[in-house]
């Protein structure tokens, strides 16, 4: 995946699986890609937490 990202250029982080985002955060040399991956993971975590809180709310 990393070689593809490096050869392709800009990518839509919304389409990248969590596991690949974590790999980008851990090993990416490009600060922009690493920060974008961190932000996408944080967004997904916040979205999961919000959805979980909504699901457990009394009706």
ABEGO torsion letter per residue (X at the ends): XAAAAAAAEBBBAAABBAAAAAAAAAABABAAAAAAAAAAAAAAAAAAAAAAAAAABBX
